[in-house]
Amino acid sequence: MTFGLKSDQGQLSRQLEAIVTDAVAMERIEQAENQLEFLSKEFPNSLAAEMEAN
């Protein structure tokens, strides 16, 4: 029975790690979106020129 509990604990640990990793990635995406929004308001002409160049 102990093996089953350790196996379940390991699986839960991996799932928790995946959730935390996803949360960190989502936070980084949100920060990038906020930064892009800020830059587009502060430097609208520069951003438009950069988008056209790429």
trRosetta pair geometry for C-beta under 8 A, 3 or more apart (Angstrom, degrees):
i j d omega theta_ij theta_ji phi_ij phi_ji
1 4 5.7 -53 -159 33 42 113
1 5 6.6 39 148 -17 70 104
2 5 5.7 -57 -153 37 36 111
2 6 6.3 33 153 -17 69 106
3 6 5.8 -56 -148 38 32 109
3 7 6.1 34 153 -21 66 107
4 7 5.6 -54 -145 36 30 113
4 8 6.3 30 155 -18 65 105
5 8 5.7 -53 -146 38 31 111
5 9 6.2 33 153 -20 65 106
6 9 5.5 -52 -145 37 32 113
6 10 6.3 35 153 -21 64 104
7 10 5.7 -52 -149 34 30 112
7 11 6.4 29 152 -17 63 105
8 11 5.7 -55 -148 37 32 111
8 12 6.2 31 154 -17 66 106
9 12 5.7 -54 -146 39 31 110
9 13 6.2 36 152 -24 64 106
10 13 5.5 -52 -147 34 30 115
10 14 6.5 29 154 -17 64 103
11 14 5.8 -54 -150 36 32 109
11 15 6.3 31 152 -18 65 107
12 15 5.6 -54 -146 38 33 112
12 16 6.2 35 154 -20 66 105
13 16 5.8 -53 -146 36 29 111
13 17 6.4 32 153 -20 63 105
14 17 5.6 -52 -148 35 32 114
14 18 6.4 34 152 -20 64 104
15 18 5.6 -53 -150 35 33 112
15 19 6.4 34 151 -20 65 104
16 19 5.6 -52 -148 35 33 113
16 20 6.4 32 154 -17 66 105
17 20 5.8 -54 -147 38 31 110
17 21 6.2 34 153 -21 64 107
18 21 5.6 -52 -145 36 31 114
18 22 6.3 32 154 -18 64 105
19 22 5.8 -55 -150 37 30 111
19 23 6.3 31 151 -21 64 106
20 23 5.5 -53 -147 35 32 113
20 24 6.4 34 154 -19 65 103
21 24 5.9 -53 -150 35 30 110
21 25 6.4 29 152 -17 63 107
22 25 5.6 -56 -148 38 32 112
22 26 6.2 33 154 -20 67 106
23 26 5.7 -53 -146 36 31 111
23 27 6.4 34 153 -21 64 105
24 27 5.7 -53 -149 34 31 113
24 28 6.5 31 152 -18 64 105
25 28 5.7 -54 -150 36 32 111
25 29 6.4 34 151 -20 65 104
26 29 5.6 -51 -148 35 34 113
26 30 6.3 35 152 -19 65 105
27 30 5.7 -53 -148 37 31 112
27 31 6.4 33 152 -20 64 105
28 31 5.6 -51 -147 36 32 112
28 32 6.4 33 153 -19 64 105
29 32 5.7 -56 -149 37 31 111
29 33 6.3 32 152 -19 65 105
30 33 5.6 -53 -147 36 32 112
30 34 6.3 32 154 -18 65 105
31 34 5.7 -54 -148 37 31 111
31 35 6.3 31 153 -19 65 107
32 35 5.6 -53 -145 37 31 111
32 36 6.3 33 154 -20 65 106
33 36 5.7 -54 -147 37 30 111
33 37 6.3 32 153 -20 64 105
34 37 5.6 -53 -148 36 31 113
34 38 6.3 33 153 -19 64 105
35 38 5.6 -52 -148 36 32 112
35 39 6.2 28 155 -16 66 108
36 39 5.8 -55 -143 40 30 108
36 40 6.1 31 157 -21 65 108
37 40 5.9 -55 -145 35 27 110
37 41 6.6 23 156 -15 62 106
38 41 6.0 -64 -155 37 29 106
38 42 6.1 16 156 -10 68 114
39 42 5.7 -60 -137 45 32 105
39 43 5.7 -31 -178 40 71 103
39 47 6.1 129 129 -75 96 124
40 43 7.3 -71 -115 65 17 64
40 44 6.0 51 177 -102 59 66
40 47 4.9 -63 -109 36 68 176
41 44 6.9 5 -132 -59 17 93
43 46 4.0 -26 161 38 114 120
43 47 5.7 122 102 -25 86 91
44 47 6.0 -60 -147 37 28 109
44 48 6.4 28 158 -18 65 108
45 48 5.8 -55 -147 36 31 110
45 49 6.3 30 155 -18 65 107
46 49 5.8 -57 -149 38 30 110
46 50 6.3 31 153 -20 65 108
47 50 5.6 -54 -146 36 32 112
47 51 6.3 31 156 -19 65 105
48 51 5.8 -55 -147 36 30 110
48 52 6.4 29 154 -17 64 106
49 52 5.8 -56 -149 37 31 111
49 53 6.3 33 153 -22 65 107
50 53 5.7 -55 -148 34 31 113
50 54 6.6 12 159 -4 65 107
51 54 6.2 -64 -146 45 30 97
